[in-house]
Amino acid sequence: MANTTSGTKTRDEGRSGAGQVAEKASDFASQAADKARQAASSAGQTLSSAATTAGHKADDLAASAGTGLKNLGDSLRERAPREGMLGGASQAAAGALTQSGKYLEQEGISGMMEDVGSMIRNHPIPTLCVGIGIGFLLGMMLKS
């Protein structure tokens, strides 16, 4: 009888030890998952911060380019002829450059992207046709 009691005791100890090992493995897996989530969150925050910084730099560059375009348009308006066919064309080009420069200065890249997105939402079929046309022309240019 002593043999069966000790066998039962050994079996119970084995089950208890296996339960502890399983519990420790579960705890380890939980801690590893938490650390992986923290690392992913940290990486996501770093990427988000880098994207925000890049966006701000792009907007600053766009504003700088806008100022340059506006100044070029003003300079062209002052120096170009004002009369005749050439004068009309140069004044129109100067106006377009000035307006484009002001737009870039005020809106930046992010504003341009919002405007393009709203144009696509408001006019999807013409936008699709323009995209197909541009793709066709690029394909023809690259084919040659």
DSSP file (Angstrom, degrees, kcal/mol; ACC not computed):
  #  RESIDUE AA STRUCTURE BP1 BP2  ACC     N-H-->O    O-->H-N    N-H-->O    O-->H-N    TCO  KAPPA ALPHA  PHI   PSI    X-CA   Y-CA   Z-CA
    1    1 A M     >        0   0    0      0, 0.0     4,-2.0     0, 0.0     3,-0.3   0.000 360.0 360.0 360.0 -34.1    0.0    0.0    0.0
    2    2 A A  H  >  +     0   0    0      1,-0.2     4,-2.2     2,-0.2     5,-0.2   0.837 360.0  58.1 -62.1 -30.0    2.8    2.3    0.7
    3    3 A N  H  > S+     0   0    0      1,-0.2     4,-1.8     2,-0.2    -1,-0.2   0.887 106.0  46.5 -69.1 -39.2    3.8    1.9   -2.8
    4    4 A T  H  > S+     0   0    0     -3,-0.3     4,-2.2     2,-0.2    -2,-0.2   0.852 111.4  52.3 -72.2 -33.9    0.5    3.2   -4.2
    5    5 A T  H  X S+     0   0    0     -4,-2.0     4,-2.4     2,-0.2    -2,-0.2   0.926 111.7  45.2 -67.3 -43.7    0.4    6.1   -1.8
    6    6 A S  H  X S+     0   0    0     -4,-2.2     4,-2.4     2,-0.2    -2,-0.2   0.851 111.9  53.3 -69.6 -31.8    3.9    7.2   -2.9
    7    7 A G  H  X S+     0   0    0     -4,-1.8     4,-2.3     2,-0.2    -2,-0.2   0.902 110.9  46.2 -66.5 -41.1    3.0    6.7   -6.6
    8    8 A T  H  X S+     0   0    0     -4,-2.2     4,-2.7     2,-0.2    -2,-0.2   0.904 112.9  50.6 -66.0 -41.4   -0.1    8.9   -6.1
    9    9 A K  H  X S+     0   0    0     -4,-2.4     4,-2.4     2,-0.2    -2,-0.2   0.916 111.4  47.4 -63.2 -43.4    2.0   11.5   -4.3
   10   10 A T  H  X S+     0   0    0     -4,-2.4     4,-2.3     2,-0.2    -1,-0.2   0.894 112.0  50.6 -65.2 -40.5    4.7   11.4   -7.1
   11   11 A R  H  X S+     0   0    0     -4,-2.3     4,-2.4     2,-0.2    -2,-0.2   0.922 110.9  48.3 -64.2 -43.5    2.0   11.8   -9.7
   12   12 A D  H  X S+     0   0    0     -4,-2.7     4,-2.5     1,-0.2    -2,-0.2   0.895 111.7  49.9 -63.3 -40.3    0.4   14.7   -7.9
   13   13 A E  H  X S+     0   0    0     -4,-2.4     4,-2.7     2,-0.2    -1,-0.2   0.890 110.1  51.3 -65.2 -38.1    3.8   16.4   -7.5
   14   14 A G  H  X S+     0   0    0     -4,-2.3     4,-2.6     2,-0.2    -2,-0.2   0.911 111.2  47.1 -64.2 -43.0    4.4   15.9  -11.2
   15   15 A R  H  X S+     0   0    0     -4,-2.4     4,-2.5     2,-0.2    -2,-0.2   0.913 112.6  49.8 -64.8 -41.2    1.1   17.4  -12.1
   16   16 A S  H  X S+     0   0    0     -4,-2.5     4,-2.1     2,-0.2    -2,-0.2   0.919 112.3  47.3 -63.6 -43.6    1.8   20.3   -9.8
   17   17 A G  H  X S+     0   0    0     -4,-2.7     4,-2.2     2,-0.2    -2,-0.2   0.898 112.1  49.7 -64.9 -40.6    5.2   20.8  -11.3
   18   18 A A  H  X S+     0   0    0     -4,-2.6     4,-2.6     2,-0.2    -2,-0.2   0.891 110.0  51.8 -64.7 -39.1    3.8   20.7  -14.8
   19   19 A G  H  X S+     0   0    0     -4,-2.5     4,-2.5     2,-0.2    -2,-0.2   0.893 110.0  48.8 -63.7 -39.8    1.2   23.2  -13.9
   20   20 A Q  H  X S+     0   0    0     -4,-2.1     4,-2.6     2,-0.2    -2,-0.2   0.899 111.5  49.2 -67.5 -39.2    3.8   25.5  -12.5
   21   21 A V  H  X S+     0   0    0     -4,-2.2     4,-2.5     2,-0.2    -2,-0.2   0.923 112.4  48.0 -64.6 -43.6    5.9   25.2  -15.7
   22   22 A A  H  X S+     0   0    0     -4,-2.6     4,-2.4     2,-0.2    -2,-0.2   0.906 112.2  49.7 -63.9 -40.5    2.8   25.9  -17.8
   23   23 A E  H  X S+     0   0    0     -4,-2.5     4,-2.4     2,-0.2    -2,-0.2   0.911 111.9  47.8 -64.5 -42.0    2.0   28.9  -15.7
   24   24 A K  H  X S+     0   0    0     -4,-2.6     4,-2.6     2,-0.2    -2,-0.2   0.890 111.6  50.3 -65.8 -39.2    5.5   30.2  -16.0
   25   25 A A  H  X S+     0   0    0     -4,-2.5     4,-2.5     2,-0.2    -2,-0.2   0.901 110.8  49.6 -64.9 -40.4    5.5   29.7  -19.7
   26   26 A S  H  X S+     0   0    0     -4,-2.4     4,-2.3     2,-0.2    -2,-0.2   0.917 111.5  48.5 -64.3 -43.2    2.2   31.5  -20.0
   27   27 A D  H  X S+     0   0    0     -4,-2.4     4,-2.5     2,-0.2    -2,-0.2   0.913 111.8  49.7 -61.7 -43.1    3.6   34.4  -17.9
   28   28 A F  H  X S+     0   0    0     -4,-2.6     4,-2.5     1,-0.2    -2,-0.2   0.917 111.3  48.5 -62.8 -43.3    6.7   34.5  -20.1
   29   29 A A  H  X S+     0   0    0     -4,-2.5     4,-2.4     2,-0.2    -1,-0.2   0.890 111.5  50.4 -64.2 -39.6    4.6   34.6  -23.3
   30   30 A S  H  X S+     0   0    0     -4,-2.3     4,-2.3     2,-0.2    -2,-0.2   0.914 111.5  47.5 -64.6 -43.3    2.4   37.3  -21.8
   31   31 A Q  H  X S+     0   0    0     -4,-2.5     4,-2.4     2,-0.2    -2,-0.2   0.898 111.8  50.6 -65.4 -39.7    5.5   39.4  -20.9
   32   32 A A  H  X S+     0   0    0     -4,-2.5     4,-2.3     2,-0.2    -2,-0.2   0.903 110.3  49.6 -64.6 -40.5    7.0   38.9  -24.4
   33   33 A A  H  X S+     0   0    0     -4,-2.4     4,-2.4     2,-0.2    -2,-0.2   0.904 110.6  50.4 -65.3 -40.3    3.7   39.9  -26.0
   34   34 A D  H  X S+     0   0    0     -4,-2.3     4,-2.5     2,-0.2    -2,-0.2   0.921 111.0  48.3 -62.6 -43.9    3.6   43.1  -23.9
   35   35 A K  H  X S+     0   0    0     -4,-2.4     4,-2.5     1,-0.2    -2,-0.2   0.889 110.8  51.1 -64.6 -38.3    7.2   43.9  -24.8
   36   36 A A  H  X S+     0   0    0     -4,-2.3     4,-2.5     2,-0.2    -2,-0.2   0.907 110.4  49.2 -64.9 -41.4    6.4   43.4  -28.5
   37   37 A R  H  X S+     0   0    0     -4,-2.4     4,-2.6     2,-0.2    -2,-0.2   0.913 111.6  49.2 -63.2 -42.1    3.4   45.7  -28.2
   38   38 A Q  H  X S+     0   0    0     -4,-2.5     4,-2.6     2,-0.2    -2,-0.2   0.917 111.9  48.3 -63.4 -42.6    5.5   48.3  -26.5
   39   39 A A  H  X S+     0   0    0     -4,-2.5     4,-2.5     2,-0.2    -2,-0.2   0.911 112.7  48.2 -64.6 -41.9    8.2   48.1  -29.2
   40   40 A A  H  X S+     0   0    0     -4,-2.5     4,-2.5     2,-0.2    -2,-0.2   0.902 112.3  49.2 -65.6 -40.3    5.6   48.3  -32.0
   41   41 A S  H  X S+     0   0    0     -4,-2.6     4,-2.5     2,-0.2    -2,-0.2   0.921 111.8  48.6 -64.1 -43.5    4.0   51.3  -30.3
   42   42 A S  H  X S+     0   0    0     -4,-2.6     4,-2.3     2,-0.2    -2,-0.2   0.911 112.4  48.1 -63.2 -42.4    7.3   53.0  -29.9
   43   43 A A  H  X S+     0   0    0     -4,-2.5     4,-2.6     2,-0.2    -2,-0.2   0.904 111.3  51.1 -64.8 -40.5    8.2   52.3  -33.5
   44   44 A G  H  X S+     0   0    0     -4,-2.5     4,-2.5     1,-0.2    -2,-0.2   0.907 110.5  48.4 -63.0 -42.1    4.9   53.7  -34.6
   45   45 A Q  H  X S+     0   0    0     -4,-2.5     4,-2.5     2,-0.2    -1,-0.2   0.897 111.5  50.2 -65.3 -39.7    5.3   56.8  -32.6
   46   46 A T  H  X S+     0   0    0     -4,-2.3     4,-2.4     2,-0.2    -2,-0.2   0.925 112.6  46.3 -63.8 -45.0    8.8   57.3  -34.1
   47   47 A L  H  X S+     0   0    0     -4,-2.6     4,-2.6     2,-0.2    -2,-0.2   0.899 112.3  50.9 -64.8 -39.8    7.5   56.9  -37.6
   48   48 A S  H  X S+     0   0    0     -4,-2.5     4,-2.4     2,-0.2    -2,-0.2   0.916 110.9  48.7 -63.2 -42.4    4.6   59.2  -37.0
   49   49 A S  H  X S+     0   0    0     -4,-2.5     4,-2.4     2,-0.2    -2,-0.2   0.907 111.9  48.8 -63.8 -41.9    7.0   61.8  -35.6
   50   50 A A  H  X S+     0   0    0     -4,-2.4     4,-2.6     2,-0.2    -2,-0.2   0.901 111.6  49.5 -65.3 -40.1    9.3   61.4  -38.6
   51   51 A A  H  X S+     0   0    0     -4,-2.6     4,-2.5     2,-0.2    -2,-0.2   0.899 111.0  49.8 -65.8 -39.8    6.4   61.7  -41.0
   52   52 A T  H  X S+     0   0    0     -4,-2.4     4,-2.4     2,-0.2    -2,-0.2   0.925 111.8  48.1 -64.0 -43.9    5.1   64.8  -39.3
   53   53 A T  H  X S+     0   0    0     -4,-2.4     4,-2.4     2,-0.2    -2,-0.2   0.917 112.3  49.0 -62.2 -43.7    8.6   66.4  -39.4
   54   54 A A  H  X S+     0   0    0     -4,-2.6     4,-2.6     1,-0.2    -1,-0.2   0.893 110.3  52.0 -64.0 -39.0    8.9   65.5  -43.1
   55   55 A G  H  X S+     0   0    0     -4,-2.5     4,-2.4     2,-0.2    -2,-0.2   0.911 109.9  48.2 -63.0 -42.4    5.5   67.0  -43.8
   56   56 A H  H  X S+     0   0    0     -4,-2.4     4,-2.3     2,-0.2    -2,-0.2   0.901 112.2  49.2 -65.0 -40.3    6.4   70.3  -42.0
   57   57 A K  H  X S+     0   0    0     -4,-2.4     4,-2.6     2,-0.2    -2,-0.2   0.906 110.6  50.4 -65.3 -40.4    9.7   70.5  -44.0
   58   58 A A  H  X S+     0   0    0     -4,-2.6     4,-2.5     2,-0.2    -2,-0.2   0.906 110.8  49.3 -63.9 -40.6    7.8   69.8  -47.2
   59   59 A D  H  X S+     0   0    0     -4,-2.4     4,-2.4     2,-0.2    -2,-0.2   0.896 111.0  50.1 -64.5 -39.2    5.3   72.6  -46.4
   60   60 A D  H  X S+     0   0    0     -4,-2.3     4,-2.2     2,-0.2    -2,-0.2   0.915 111.7  47.8 -64.5 -42.3    8.2   74.9  -45.6
   61   61 A L  H  X S+     0   0    0     -4,-2.6     4,-2.7     2,-0.2    -2,-0.2   0.896 111.5  50.7 -65.0 -39.1    9.9   74.1  -48.9
   62   62 A A  H  X S+     0   0    0     -4,-2.5     4,-2.6     2,-0.2    -2,-0.2   0.909 109.7  50.0 -64.8 -41.0    6.6   74.6  -50.7
   63   63 A A  H  X S+     0   0    0     -4,-2.4     4,-2.2     2,-0.2    -2,-0.2   0.902 111.6  49.0 -63.3 -40.0    6.2   78.0  -49.1
   64   64 A S  H  X S+     0   0    0     -4,-2.2     4,-2.1     2,-0.2    -2,-0.2   0.917 112.2  47.5 -65.1 -43.1    9.7   79.0  -50.1
   65   65 A A  H  X S+     0   0    0     -4,-2.7     4,-2.5     1,-0.2    -2,-0.2   0.882 110.1  54.4 -64.6 -36.9    9.1   77.9  -53.6
   66   66 A G  H  X S+     0   0    0     -4,-2.6     4,-2.6     2,-0.2    -2,-0.2   0.900 106.6  50.3 -62.5 -41.6    5.8   79.8  -53.6
   67   67 A T  H  X S+     0   0    0     -4,-2.2     4,-2.5     1,-0.2    -1,-0.2   0.916 110.7  50.1 -62.3 -42.5    7.6   82.9  -52.5
   68   68 A G  H  X S+     0   0    0     -4,-2.1     4,-2.3     2,-0.2    -2,-0.2   0.915 111.6  47.4 -62.4 -43.4   10.1   82.4  -55.4
   69   69 A L  H  X S+     0   0    0     -4,-2.5     4,-2.6     2,-0.2    -2,-0.2   0.911 111.8  50.6 -63.7 -42.2    7.3   82.0  -57.9
   70   70 A K  H  X S+     0   0    0     -4,-2.6     4,-2.4     1,-0.2    -2,-0.2   0.922 111.8  47.2 -62.6 -43.5    5.5   85.0  -56.7
   71   71 A N  H  X S+     0   0    0     -4,-2.5     4,-2.6     2,-0.2    -1,-0.2   0.886 111.2  51.8 -65.1 -38.7    8.6   87.1  -56.9
   72   72 A L  H  X S+     0   0    0     -4,-2.3     4,-2.6     2,-0.2    -2,-0.2   0.913 110.3  49.0 -63.4 -42.5    9.3   85.8  -60.4
   73   73 A G  H  X S+     0   0    0     -4,-2.6     4,-2.4     2,-0.2    -2,-0.2   0.910 112.2  47.9 -63.1 -42.7    5.8   86.7  -61.5
   74   74 A D  H  X S+     0   0    0     -4,-2.4     4,-1.9     2,-0.2    -2,-0.2   0.910 112.8  48.8 -63.8 -41.6    6.1   90.2  -60.0
   75   75 A S  H  X S+     0   0    0     -4,-2.6     4,-2.1     2,-0.2     5,-0.2   0.910 111.8  48.8 -64.3 -42.5    9.5   90.6  -61.7
   76   76 A L  H  X S+     0   0    0     -4,-2.6     4,-2.4     1,-0.2    -2,-0.2   0.902 109.2  53.0 -64.3 -40.5    8.1   89.5  -65.1
   77   77 A R  H  < S+     0   0    0     -4,-2.4    -1,-0.2     1,-0.2    -2,-0.2   0.889 112.8  44.8 -61.6 -39.4    5.1   91.8  -64.7
   78   78 A E  H  < S+     0   0    0     -4,-1.9    -1,-0.2     1,-0.2    -2,-0.2   0.869 122.3  34.4 -73.5 -36.8    7.4   94.8  -64.2
   79   79 A R  H  < S+     0   0    0     -4,-2.1    -2,-0.2    -5,-0.1    -3,-0.2   0.685  98.7  87.8 -97.0 -19.9   10.0   94.0  -66.9
   80   80 A A  S  < S-     0   0    0     -4,-2.4     7,-0.1    -5,-0.2     6,-0.0  -0.401  89.0 -91.2 -81.0 157.0    7.8   92.5  -69.7
   81   81 A P        -     0   0    0      0, 0.0    10,-0.2     0, 0.0    -1,-0.1  -0.309  28.7-155.5 -62.9 151.7    6.1   94.6  -72.3
   82   82 A R        +     0   0    0      8,-0.1     2,-0.3    -3,-0.1    -2,-0.0   0.567  67.5  61.2-105.1 -13.0    2.5   95.6  -71.4
   83   83 A E  S  > S+     0   0    0      4,-0.1     4,-1.1     5,-0.0     3,-0.1  -0.770  84.7  20.1-119.0 160.4    1.1   96.1  -74.9
   84   84 A G  H  > S-     0   0    0     -2,-0.3     4,-2.3     2,-0.2     5,-0.2  -0.150 103.2 -52.4  80.6-175.8    0.5   94.0  -78.0
   85   85 A M  H  > S+     0   0    0      1,-0.2     4,-2.2     2,-0.2     5,-0.2   0.917 138.4  48.7 -65.5 -43.9    0.2   90.3  -78.2
   86   86 A L  H  > S+     0   0    0      1,-0.2     4,-2.6     2,-0.2    -1,-0.2   0.877 110.6  52.2 -63.7 -38.3    3.5   89.6  -76.5
   87   87 A G  H  X S+     0   0    0     -4,-1.1     4,-2.5     2,-0.2    -1,-0.2   0.909 109.3  48.8 -64.8 -42.8    2.5   92.0  -73.7
   88   88 A G  H  X S+     0   0    0     -4,-2.3     4,-2.1     2,-0.2    -2,-0.2   0.917 113.8  46.3 -63.0 -43.4   -0.8   90.2  -73.1
   89   89 A A  H  X S+     0   0    0     -4,-2.2     4,-2.4     2,-0.2    -2,-0.2   0.911 113.9  47.6 -66.5 -41.9    0.9   86.8  -73.0
   90   90 A S  H  X S+     0   0    0     -4,-2.6     4,-2.5     2,-0.2    -2,-0.2   0.891 112.3  49.3 -68.5 -37.8    3.6   88.0  -70.7
   91   91 A Q  H  X S+     0   0    0     -4,-2.5     4,-2.3     2,-0.2    -1,-0.2   0.887 111.7  49.5 -68.1 -37.3    1.1   89.7  -68.3
   92   92 A A  H  X S+     0   0    0     -4,-2.1     4,-2.4    -5,-0.2    -2,-0.2   0.916 112.4  47.6 -65.0 -42.8   -1.0   86.5  -68.3
   93   93 A A  H  X S+     0   0    0     -4,-2.4     4,-2.5     2,-0.2    -2,-0.2   0.904 111.6  50.7 -64.5 -40.7    2.1   84.4  -67.5
   94   94 A A  H  X S+     0   0    0     -4,-2.5     4,-2.4     2,-0.2    -2,-0.2   0.910 111.0  48.7 -63.3 -41.9    3.1   86.9  -64.8
   95   95 A G  H  X S+     0   0    0     -4,-2.3     4,-2.6     2,-0.2    -2,-0.2   0.905 111.4  49.4 -63.8 -41.6   -0.4   86.7  -63.2
   96   96 A A  H  X S+     0   0    0     -4,-2.4     4,-2.6     2,-0.2    -2,-0.2   0.911 112.0  48.2 -65.1 -42.1   -0.3   82.9  -63.3
   97   97 A L  H  X S+     0   0    0     -4,-2.5     4,-2.5     2,-0.2    -2,-0.2   0.918 112.9  48.1 -63.6 -43.0    3.1   82.7  -61.7
   98   98 A T  H  X S+     0   0    0     -4,-2.4     4,-2.4     2,-0.2    -2,-0.2   0.929 113.6  46.6 -63.8 -45.6    2.0   85.2  -59.0
   99   99 A Q  H  X S+     0   0    0     -4,-2.6     4,-2.5     2,-0.2    -2,-0.2   0.913 113.1  49.3 -63.9 -42.7   -1.2   83.3  -58.3
  100  100 A S  H  X S+     0   0    0     -4,-2.6     4,-2.6     1,-0.2     5,-0.2   0.911 111.1  50.3 -62.6 -42.1    0.6   80.0  -58.2
  101  101 A G  H  X S+     0   0    0     -4,-2.5     4,-2.5     2,-0.2    -2,-0.2   0.912 110.6  48.6 -62.5 -43.4    3.2   81.4  -55.8
  102  102 A K  H  X S+     0   0    0     -4,-2.4     4,-2.5     2,-0.2     5,-0.3   0.914 111.4  50.7 -62.7 -42.4    0.5   82.8  -53.5
  103  103 A Y  H  X>S+     0   0    0     -4,-2.5     4,-3.1     1,-0.2     5,-0.6   0.941 112.6  45.3 -61.3 -48.1   -1.3   79.4  -53.5
  104  104 A L  H  X5S+     0   0    0     -4,-2.6     4,-1.2     1,-0.2    -1,-0.2   0.898 112.8  51.8 -62.9 -39.8    1.9   77.5  -52.7
  105  105 A E  H  <5S+     0   0    0     -4,-2.5    -1,-0.2    -5,-0.2    -2,-0.2   0.923 119.0  34.9 -61.3 -45.5    2.8   80.0  -50.0
  106  106 A Q  H  <5S+     0   0    0     -4,-2.5    -2,-0.2    -5,-0.2    -1,-0.2   0.907 129.0  29.7 -79.8 -43.2   -0.5   79.8  -48.3
  107  107 A E  H  X5S-     0   0    0     -4,-3.1     4,-1.4    -5,-0.3    -3,-0.2   0.872  82.4-170.9 -90.7 -39.9   -1.5   76.2  -48.7
  108  108 A G  H  X< -     0   0    0     -4,-1.2     4,-1.8    -5,-0.6   -49,-0.1  -0.189  53.7 -51.8  70.5-172.4    1.7   74.2  -48.9
  109  109 A I  H  > S+     0   0    0    -54,-0.2     4,-2.5     1,-0.2     5,-0.2   0.901 137.8  53.6 -66.8 -42.5    1.9   70.6  -49.8
  110  110 A S  H  > S+     0   0    0      1,-0.2     4,-2.0     2,-0.2    -1,-0.2   0.898 109.7  48.0 -63.6 -39.7   -0.7   69.5  -47.3
  111  111 A G  H  X S+     0   0    0     -4,-1.4     4,-2.3     2,-0.2    -1,-0.2   0.882 110.6  51.9 -65.9 -38.3   -3.2   72.0  -48.6
  112  112 A M  H  X S+     0   0    0     -4,-1.8     4,-2.6     2,-0.2    -2,-0.2   0.918 108.7  50.5 -63.5 -42.7   -2.5   70.9  -52.2
  113  113 A M  H  X S+     0   0    0     -4,-2.5     4,-2.4     1,-0.2    -2,-0.2   0.889 110.1  49.9 -64.0 -38.8   -3.1   67.3  -51.3
  114  114 A E  H  X S+     0   0    0     -4,-2.0     4,-2.4     2,-0.2    -1,-0.2   0.914 111.7  48.7 -64.2 -42.1   -6.4   68.2  -49.6
  115  115 A D  H  X S+     0   0    0     -4,-2.3     4,-2.2     2,-0.2    -2,-0.2   0.900 111.7  48.6 -65.1 -41.0   -7.5   70.1  -52.7
  116  116 A V  H  X S+     0   0    0     -4,-2.6     4,-2.4     2,-0.2    -1,-0.2   0.917 111.3  51.2 -64.6 -42.2   -6.5   67.3  -55.0
  117  117 A G  H  X S+     0   0    0     -4,-2.4     4,-2.2     1,-0.2    -2,-0.2   0.910 111.3  46.5 -61.5 -42.7   -8.5   64.8  -52.8
  118  118 A S  H  X S+     0   0    0     -4,-2.4     4,-2.4     2,-0.2    -1,-0.2   0.869 110.9  52.8 -69.5 -34.5  -11.6   67.0  -52.9
  119  119 A M  H  X S+     0   0    0     -4,-2.2     4,-2.4     2,-0.2    -2,-0.2   0.917 110.1  48.2 -64.2 -42.0  -11.3   67.4  -56.7
  120  120 A I  H  < S+     0   0    0     -4,-2.4    -2,-0.2     1,-0.2    -1,-0.2   0.911 113.4  47.5 -64.7 -42.4  -11.1   63.6  -57.1
  121  121 A R  H  < S+     0   0    0     -4,-2.2    -2,-0.2     1,-0.2    -1,-0.2   0.887 117.1  42.5 -65.5 -38.2  -14.1   63.1  -54.8
  122  122 A N  H  < S+     0   0    0     -4,-2.4    -2,-0.2     1,-0.2    -1,-0.2   0.800 129.7  24.3 -79.8 -29.4  -16.1   65.8  -56.6
  123  123 A H     X  +     0   0    0     -4,-2.4     4,-1.6    -5,-0.2    -1,-0.2  -0.554  69.0 156.0-135.3  68.8  -15.2   64.9  -60.2
  124  124 A P  H  > S+     0   0    0      0, 0.0     4,-2.3     0, 0.0     5,-0.2   0.881  72.0  49.9 -68.9 -38.9  -14.1   61.2  -60.3
  125  125 A I  H  > S+     0   0    0      2,-0.2     4,-2.5     1,-0.2     5,-0.2   0.953 112.9  44.2 -70.7 -48.9  -14.8   60.4  -63.9
  126  126 A P  H  > S+     0   0    0      0, 0.0     4,-2.5     0, 0.0    -1,-0.2   0.895 114.2  52.4 -61.1 -35.7  -12.9   63.3  -65.4
  127  127 A T  H  X S+     0   0    0     -4,-1.6     4,-2.4     2,-0.2    -2,-0.2   0.919 109.4  48.6 -64.0 -42.6  -10.1   62.7  -63.0
  128  128 A L  H  X S+     0   0    0     -4,-2.3     4,-2.4     2,-0.2    -1,-0.2   0.908 111.2  50.2 -62.7 -42.2   -9.9   59.0  -64.1
  129  129 A C  H  X S+     0   0    0     -4,-2.5     4,-2.5     2,-0.2    -2,-0.2   0.912 110.7  49.1 -63.2 -42.5   -9.9   60.1  -67.8
  130  130 A V  H  X S+     0   0    0     -4,-2.5     4,-2.7     2,-0.2     5,-0.2   0.917 111.0  50.9 -62.9 -42.6   -7.0   62.6  -67.1
  131  131 A G  H  X S+     0   0    0     -4,-2.4     4,-2.4     1,-0.2    -2,-0.2   0.909 110.9  47.6 -61.6 -42.6   -5.1   59.8  -65.3
  132  132 A I  H  X S+     0   0    0     -4,-2.4     4,-2.5     2,-0.2    -1,-0.2   0.915 112.3  50.4 -64.3 -42.2   -5.6   57.4  -68.1
  133  133 A G  H  X S+     0   0    0     -4,-2.5     4,-2.6     2,-0.2    -2,-0.2   0.918 111.4  47.2 -61.8 -44.4   -4.5   60.1  -70.6
  134  134 A I  H  X S+     0   0    0     -4,-2.7     4,-2.7     1,-0.2     5,-0.2   0.915 112.3  50.6 -63.7 -42.4   -1.4   60.9  -68.7
  135  135 A G  H  X S+     0   0    0     -4,-2.4     4,-2.4    -5,-0.2    -2,-0.2   0.899 110.4  49.5 -60.9 -41.6   -0.5   57.2  -68.3
  136  136 A F  H  X S+     0   0    0     -4,-2.5     4,-2.4     2,-0.2    -2,-0.2   0.936 112.2  47.4 -62.8 -47.1   -1.0   56.7  -72.1
  137  137 A L  H  X S+     0   0    0     -4,-2.6     4,-2.4     1,-0.2    -2,-0.2   0.908 112.4  49.1 -63.5 -41.4    1.3   59.7  -72.9
  138  138 A L  H  X S+     0   0    0     -4,-2.7     4,-2.6     1,-0.2     5,-0.2   0.910 110.6  51.7 -63.1 -40.6    4.0   58.6  -70.4
  139  139 A G  H  X S+     0   0    0     -4,-2.4     4,-1.7    -5,-0.2    -2,-0.2   0.904 110.2  48.1 -61.7 -41.1    3.8   55.1  -71.9
  140  140 A M  H  X S+     0   0    0     -4,-2.4     4,-1.3     2,-0.2    -1,-0.2   0.896 112.2  49.4 -67.0 -39.2    4.3   56.5  -75.4
  141  141 A M  H  < S+     0   0    0     -4,-2.4    -2,-0.2     1,-0.2    -1,-0.2   0.904 113.7  45.2 -66.7 -39.9    7.2   58.6  -74.3
  142  142 A L  H  < S+     0   0    0     -4,-2.6    -1,-0.2     1,-0.2    -2,-0.2   0.779 107.4  59.5 -75.3 -25.5    8.9   55.7  -72.6
  143  143 A K  H  <        0   0    0     -4,-1.7    -1,-0.2     1,-0.2    -2,-0.2   0.857 360.0 360.0 -69.0 -34.9    8.3   53.4  -75.5
  144  144 A S     <        0   0    0     -4,-1.3    -1,-0.2    -5,-0.1    -2,-0.2   0.480 360.0 360.0 -71.2 360.0   10.2   55.6  -77.9
